[in-house]
């Protein structure tokens, strides 16, 4: 390589590395100090002293067939992920994304896209789930559709470990085509022992499938460039199309890279256009159509995604959960500390990217200084231009998520590019050893043995540190974080009846995971909703009831009060309403009330209605036929409007002006008792105007009661 090219490559490489470590690359050398350094120095000393004796063993290992390497590394990866999944994670989901994906897979396994909401949906509210008559998660269907195949045998937690092993196995054919046999083998081994790879493989997240599909798409594109076979074009279409239904942004990012590669092949006349267009494009369009059809079935609009519907109804800003910059970007409710209230800017994006990269590289490598070894391949002409393809696969996700405001925890948004980084790092280790080997040939004795021991010591210290130190530390953190909540919940299955209802004080998701869509049988886990809890007893008069606090591990039997009247609805637990005119609905504190007035619970419902015709609608279950007296307690103030109340489409009283110079309560009572049959009833509160003194059309609601009138 000419001197100016070498200098340019060296400068760009170091600038890129410095950016990855937030302009402090020296910090990567001191992570977990001094344990990685001591492991490296110890291995360096051993290999320097005994390197010649160990050389035959190393030669035999490298000489093993590619099939042996593929099976061993794939098995290691699958085994590590399986252990984490069924060890510290107890074979159950723990984070909202996992729980939603599992619920979605179980719903699909029943042959449905959604299930009907429970008649008391507020007791089952979950982050990232829509429960407004239809019960479903906001996530794309591509991954839960695959996982649904494992629902009936109860093997949901084995799918991702198998994909983790497959992802490692696919590194070999890619690495061999881009670099060489030894690089491909080393890359597989490095990836098999990656902490992040094992951790993601132990979850129910969509990343493992997306990683495998990205590898398959790249491999098919490379193979198509070799022989222009139709089956590779079809494989490319399936991989990118399926990825679009699992993680659409990743599919678009990788698709752009692979499209560029294929255009280069066309210019070089290495491929034929007909098989590419006729085989890959229609298959991709089928998957795109499936995603748009799913959107239409869920939201009624092919271009309105379930996640858009969820965030539009739960956040104060419309379209807050979207790519780009500006004040509309950033959801303040779900991402309180990462919502950028003054607007998301490119400068903010740089900071978020640095944060993502920091956690990504740390959890991917354990010893994140290993990233430095991606530099050597770019300082030599030995490997040709395909090394830039590996770099492009990583940069594609880096650039795509630059426009995304949330850091994503663990830097997992870049995980699907992990295979490319491990291939580049392996190539860097091989190239560095090649340089040091050439230097050692020009010397002898201790110094030669030292030079030959450097790269093996680096690779072995990465492996030894992760297996002996990083993995056990991660497992300990997981156990401490979840404080064995799963084992505490297991006691409920020994100490409660099969048909019991269990109120969970905290950690509601830990109980939710034991239920199935439809709630046809078994124990039912519900939110602890204070005075609102009686509704569940009225709904299930023949069940036993318990209160459980996972934190204190205390289980308390509850007396059952299932009399059908009165019915008390705490409005704060009805947030957000099932149907509304679309404005933001949230729970607000009652701190602004005078000392002699307080909310029935800790909060009240607030609806930022914007004008006449704005409304919110509730479905409330009535437990017995009869005539009921209806009362509602509204919270008013200087921004509140005039409300009317309709029940099952009929007006039940005079409109009520809830304007007041200072916050206070207003009581609404229906003009006459209302006749109900057992079942769901529709209560609609509508803005019909505002006082001339009022500043806006807002609504506030504290509670609603229905009390049966004796004949």
N, C-alpha and C positions, 0 to 999 in steps of 0.2 A: 504494500500500500504506500502510495506516495506520501511524503512528509506532510504536505498540507492537508491531505485527506485524513491522515492519521490524527493530526492535531485537531481538525474540525470534529472528527468523530469522538475524540477524547473529551473535548470541551462540552459538546452537546450531551454526551453520556453523563458527565459529572453534574451538569446543570439539571438534567432530568432526575438523577438520583437525589440531588439536593432538594428539588421541588417535592419529591415523594416524601422526604423527611422534614417538610416545613422549613427548608433552608438551614437545617441543623443536622447534616448527615453524621456528624461526629457523635451525636447522641445514640445512634444505632449501635455504635461499638460498646456502649456502656449499659445497654438494657440488661436488667437482672444481674448487674455487676455484683460480685466477681464470679458467679457460678459458671456462666458460659466460658469465660476466659480461663478458669481453672480446668474445666473439662477439656478445652482445646489444648492447653499447655501439657496436661497430663497425657493426652493421646499423642501429641507431637513427640513427647519424650519417648513413649513406648514404641511408636512407629519408627523413630530415628534409630533406636537401639536394636529393634528386632525386625525392621523392615525387610532385609534380605531373607530372613527365615519365613516371613509371612507372604512373600511375593508369590510362591507357588499356589498358596491358598487363594490369593486374589485372582490369579490367572485362571484357576479352575472355576471360580465364581463367575468371572466375566465370560468364560467359555461355555457356561450353561446355555442351552438352547433358548431362543426367544420365547417359545411356548412355556418353558419352565419359569422364566422371569415373569411373563404375563400372569401366569396362574398364581405364583407366589405373591407378587405385589398386589394383585387384585384381591387375593385372599386376605392379606394383611389389612388392607383398607377396609374390606367388608367386615372383618372380625373386629377391628377397632371401633367402627361405627356401631356395630351390633352390641358390643359390650357397653358403650356409653348409653345407647338407647334403652337397654334393659337393666343396666346397672344404676348409675346415679340418677337417670331420668325415669326409672321404674316402668318403662314401657307405656307411658302416658304423656300427652302433650302438656306443656306448661305455659307457653306464651300465647297471646290471642291469635296470632297468625296460624299457629299449629292447630289450635282448637277449631278455628273456622274451617280450615282445610279438612279436618277430620269430619266435622259436621256435614260439610259439603259432599265429601266422599260417601258418607253413610246415606245421605239423601239420594245421591245418584244411584247407589246400590239398591235402593228401594224402587227405582224406576221413575224418579221424579226430579225435576230441576229445583223445586221448592217444596216446602210442606206448609200447610195452613198454620197460622199463629195459634198459640194457646188462647183460650178465651180470656185469660188474665196475663197478657204478654209482658206486662211490666215486671213480673217476677222472674223473667228469664232474659232480661236485657244483657247483651254481651257486646264488648267493643268489637267493631268491624262487622257486626251482624245487623241486618235489616229485619225488623219484626213488626210489620205494619199491616198484618193480614196475610202476607206471604212472609215466610221465614227462610232466610238464606244469608249467605255471607257475601261480602263485596268482591271477593277474589275471582280471578279468571278460572274457567273450567278445565283447562288442559291438564293440570296436575291432579286435581281430585278425581277426574275421570279415570286416570290410570290407577290411582290408589283405591278407587271403588272396587276394582277387581279383587283386592285383598281383604275386603270388609267381611265377606261371609266366612272365610276360614280364620278371621281374626288376626291376620298377618300384616296389618297396616304399617307397623313399625319395622318391618323387614324390607319394605320396598326401597326406601332411601339407602339403607346400607348396601343393598344389592346394586343400586345405581352408583354409589360411591366406589364400589369395587369395579364396576364396568367403566367408570370414568377414568380410573387409573389404567385399566387395560387398554383403553383407546389411546392413551398417551404414546404407546409404543409405535403403532403404525404412522401416527403423525410425526413423532420425533425422528423416526428412521427416514421418512421422506424429506423432512426439512434439514436434518443434520446427518446423523449416522447411528449405527446400531448401539454403540456404547452410550452415546448421549441419551438415546431413547430409554435404555435400560435404567440408567441412573435417574432420569427424570421420573420414571415410574416409582422407583424406590423412595425418592424424596417426597413425592406427592402422597404416597401411601402412608407416610409417617407425619404428614402435616396436621397440626392440631385443629386448624379451622376445617380442613377437609373431613376429619373424623367427626367434629362437632356438628357441622351442617348435615352430614350423613346420618346423624343420630336423631334429627328432628323430623318434623313433617312439613318442612318448608319446600317450596317449589324449586329452590336453587339447584338441587342435585339433578333433577330432570333437565332443567335448562342447561346445565353444564354438559351433560351427556349429549343433548341435542346440538349444542354448539360444536362439540367435537365431531359428531357425526356429519354435520353440515360442512365443516372444514375438510374432513377426510374425503367426503364425496366430491367436493370441489377439486381437491388435489388429484384424486383418482380420475375424475372427468377430464382434467387437463392432461392426463397421461394417455387415455384411450378413447375418450368421448363416448363412453358406454351409456345406454339409455338408463340402466338400473341405477347408475350413480346420479344421473340427473333427477330421477324419481326420488332417490334417497335424499338429495339436497332439498327438493321441494317438501318432502314429508318433514324433515328436521326443522327447516325454517318455519314452515306453516304451523307445526305443532308447537314450536316455541312461541309463536305469535299468540297462541291460545293459553300459554302459561305465563310468559313474561314478555309482553309485546314490545317494550322498549328495547330489551336485549335482542329480540329478533330483528328489529329495525337497524340496530347498531351493527350487529354481525352481518346482516344482509348487505349493508352498504360496503363493508370490507370485502365480502366474498363477491359481490357484483363487480367491484373494482378489479379484483383478481381475474374474474372471468372475462372482463373487457380486455385486460392485458393479454390473456390467452387468445382471444379473438384477433387482436391486432397482430399477434405473433403467428396466427394461423395454426394454432396448436389444437383447437377444438372446432367442432361443427356447431353452427347456430341452431339448426333444426331440432336435434335431440334436446338441447338445453331449453328452448322455448316450448316445444311441444310436450315435454315430459315434466319439467319442474314447475313451470308457471301454473298450469291448471291445478296441480296438486296443492300448491301454496294457496291458490284462490279458494279451493274447497275449505281449507282450514280457516281462512279469513271469513268466508261465508258462515262457517259454523260459529265463529266468535260473534259475528254481527247478529246471527240468528238467536244466539243465546241472549245477547243484549236485548233484542226485541221481545223475547219471551219473558224476560225479567222486568224490564222497565217500560216496555211498550214502544221503544225507539231504538233502532239498530245502532244509532250513533251516540246514544246516551248510555254510558257504561254504569254497571251497578255501583262501582265505587264513587262515581260522580253523584249518583242519587243519594248514597249514604252521606257523603260529606256536605252536600247541598242542604240536607235536612238536619244535620247535627252541628253545623258550624255557622258562625255569624257572617262569614264571607262566602259568597258563591264562587265556585271554581277555585277555591283556595288550594286544593290538592291537585295541582297541575304543574306542568313544566313551564319554565320561563322566569322572567323577572318582573318586578313591580309590586305595588302595595296589595294587590289581590292575592298574591302568592303567600302561602303559609297559613296553616290551620291552627288558630290559637287555643282551641279546646283540646284537641287530641295531642298536640305538640306544644305544650304550654311554654317550654323553655327554648323552643326552636321555631318560633312562628314569625320572627322578623316583623314586628308591628309597624316599623317605619318603611317597610318594603324590602324585598329580596333583591340584592344588587350583585353584579359580577364580583365585586370585592368580597361580599358575603360568600359567594360561591367558592372563591379560592379558599376561604377559611374552612368551609364545610368539606371541601375536597381534601384539604390537609388533615382534617380530623378523621375522615373516612380512611384515607391512606394509612394514617398512623395505626389505627386499630386493625385494619386489614393486613398490613405487612407483619405486625406483631403476632397476630393469631395465625396467619398463614405459615410463617416460618418459625415462630418461637424465637429463634435467633434472627432478628430481622436484618442484620447486617449481611445476611446471605444474598440479599438483593444486589449488592455490589458486583456480584459475579455475572450479572447480565451485561456488563460492560465489555469484557474481552471479545465476545463474538463480533462486536461492531468495530473492533480495532484490527480486524484481519479480513482478507478477501477469501479466506479458506472456505466459508460456508455459502457464499453466493447470496442472492437477494432474498431468498425465502426467510431468512432471519427477520427481515423487516415485516413479513407477514405475521410472525408471532408477536412482534411488538405492536402491530396494528390491531390485533385482536384485543390486547390489553388496553390500548389507548382508545379504542372504540367505546368501551364502557366508561372509561375515565371522562371522555368528552360528553357522552350521552347524559351521564348523571351530574355533569357540571351544572346543568340547568334544573336540577332537582334540589329542593331546599332542605330536605330532611337527611340527616347523616346516615340513618338506617341501622345503627348499632352493629358492631363488629366490622364495619366496612364491608358487609356482605354483598352489597350491590356490585362489587367488583369480582366476586367469587367465581363467576362463570369464566373468567379469563385466567384462573389459576393454572390451568394446564399449560398455557402459553408461557407464563412466567417460569414454571418449573422446567420446561424444555429449554428456555433461554439460560436459566441458572445452571442447569446441567451442562449445557454447551460451554458456558463460561468456566466451569470447573474443569472440564476436559481440556479446553484450550489453555487454561492457566497451567495445568499439569504438563501439557505438551511443551510450553515455554520453559518451565522449570526443569523438565527432563532434558531439554537441549542444553540448558545451562549446566546441569549436573554432569553431562557427558564431558564437559570441558574442565571438570575438576575431579576430585576424588576424596575418599575418606569421609570424615564426619560431616563436612559441609555438603557433600553430594547426597548423603543419606538424609540430611535435614531438608534439602530442597525437595527431594522425592517424597518426603513425609507430609509436606504442608497441605496439599489438597486432600489426601485421604484423611488427615486429621480434621480438616474443616468439615468434610462430609460426615465423618463418623461422630464428630462433636454435635452436629445438628441432630443426628439420629439419637444419640445417647441422651442429650439434654432433653429432647422432647419426650422420650419414652420414660426416663427415670425421674425427671424434675417437672417438666411443664404439664404433662398429662396428670400426674397425681395432684398437682396444685389446682388444676382446672376442676378435677373431680371434687376436691375439697370445697372449692368455691361454690360449685353447684349444690352440694349437700347443705352448706351453710345458708345459701340464698333461699332455698326452698324449705329449710328447717324440717326436712322429712315430712312435709305436709301430706304427701301421698300415703305414707304409712299411717299417719294419724287418721286419714279418711278411711283407710281400710277397716279400722275398728268399727266403723258405722255399720258395716255389713254383718258384723257379728252381734252387735248390740241393739240393732233396730229391726223392725219388721219389714218384710218385703214390700208392703203397701204403705210405707210411711212417707211423710213429707218432711224434709229437713231444711230448716232455715239456716243459711250460712251467714255468719256475721261478717266475715271478710274472706278473701280468697275464693269468691264464688266460682271462678273458672275451674278451680280444682274439683268442685263437685259437678259442674256442668258436663265435664268430659265423660261421666259415667252414664249419661242419658242418651237415648236414641231419638232421632227425628220422629215426631208423632207422639212420643211419651205414652205409648200404649200400655206399658206395664213396668213394674219394678219401682224402685225408690225414685222419688222426685226431689231434686235439689233446687231450692229457690232462694232468691235474695231475702235477707232479713229487712223488712220494710216497716218496722215499728207498728204503729196503729193500723197500718194498711194490711198487716199480716192476716187479720181476721177474714179477709176476703177468700184467702186460700182455704181456710177451715170451712167456710160456707160452701165453697165449691166442691170440696172433698169431705163431706161429713162422715164418711165411713173409714177414713184413714187415721193413722196415728201421726202425731206431730212432735218434732224435736227441734231444739235449737242447738247448733254446734258452733263453737269458736275454735278454728284450727290453731290460732296462736296460743291459746291457753290449754288446748286439747280438752275442753270441757263440753260434755254432752248433757243436755237437760231435757227431760220429757216435759211436754207442755199440756195443760188442760185444754180440751177441745171445746170451743164455743162456736157451734155451727148453726145457731138459730138464723133463719133467713133474713131477719130484720133486727136492727137497722143495717144498712149497707153504707159503709164509710169509705170514701175514696180520697186518699191523700194526693193532691194534685202533683206534687213534686215527683211522684213515682210514675206519673203518666207522661213524662217528658221523654222523648218528643211525642206529640199526638200522632195517632195512626194516619190521619188525613188532615191536611191543612191547606191554606192558600200558598204555603211555601216559605213564609218568612221564618226568621230564626226563633226557635223556642228553646229556652234553657232554664236551669234552676238558679234562682237568685237568693241571696241571703236576706234575712229580715232585720238587719241591723239598723235600717233607717226608720223603723217604727218607733213610736213613743213607748216609754217604759210600761204603760198600762195595757199595751197591745202586743201580741206576739203571734207568730205562725203556729199552727197546730203541731207541725214538725219543726225541723231545723231550717227549712227553706220553703219557698213558694215557687210556683211556675210563673215564668215571664214569657210573653209572646210579643215580639217587636213588630206587630202589625202596622201596616203602612197607610191604610186608608179604608174607606167604606167598602164593604164586601169582603174584607179579610176575615178569615174564619179558622177555627180549629175544631176538630171533631173527635169525639171519644166513643169507643164501644165499651160499654160497661155491662157486665153480666148481672142479671136479676135472678135470684135463686128460687123464687116461688111466685106463683100467680097471685095477683092482688092489686089493690089500689095503694099508691105510695105518695107521701108528701115529699116534694123535692125542694132542697135548699142548697145554695151555693154561696161560698164566701169568697168574694173577689177582693183582690188587693188593688187599690187605686192610688193615684198620685197626680202630680202636675203634668205628666205626659200621657195620661190614660184617656180612653175614649168612652163612647156609649155602646153598651153591649146588649144583645138580645139572646135569648135562650130558646132553642127549639129541641124537641124530643121526638124522635122518629118522624121528623118532617113537620111537626105541628108546633106553633108558637104556644108557650105555656105561661107567659106573663108579660108585663110591661117592660120596655127597654129600660136599662139601668145606667145612669151616668156615673162613671167611676172616677171622674175628675175630682181632685182635691188639691188645695194649695200645698199640703204636706202629706206624706204617705199615711194611709189609713185603710181600714177594711170597710167593705160594703156587703150587706147581706141581701141576697136575692131569694125569694120564695115564690114557688109557682102559685098561680091564682087558685088552683084547685088540685085535689089529689089526681094522680095520673094512673090509669090502668095499664098494667104490664102482664105479659105472659112470661113464664120462665124462659130465659135465654138472653142473647145479646141485644142491647138497646143502644140506639144512636143518640148521643147528646152533642148538639152543635152550638157553639158560642160564636156569634158573628158581630163584627163591628158595623154599626149602622150610622155612625156619626161621631162628633166630638163637641164638647163644650167650647164656646168661643175663647175661653181662657186657657184651654189645654194646649200644650205644645206639640202633641202628637196623638196617635191612635192606638197606643199600646194597650195590652190586656195583662192582667195578673190574676191568678187563681190560687187560693189556699186549699180548699177542700170542697167536696160535694157529698151530701148525704141523701139517702132514700129511706124513709121510715114508713113501714106498712101501716095503713089505717084500718083498724078493726071495724068490721061491718056492724 
